[in-house]
């Protein structure tokens, strides 16, 4: 038997506030937006994650992120350079 919480409800271990990680679209599909002079308006068909934000911002700023960082830079996918 697979346990799935009723949509739009919190798990019993979270009496208040919020939880994350449900299998529903409102938890799994969250927009990631970048703004800037060279950023182009574009919707990516491939999945991206919140772990991709830090490496992308690091590339925009010309900073080398730590080698063990999770995620990947999306800068080449969202800019004109």
Secondary structure, DSSP 8 states (H G I E B T S, - for coil): ------TT---TT-SSS-----SSHHHH-------STTB-----SS---THHHHHHHHHHHT----TT-SS---HHHHB--
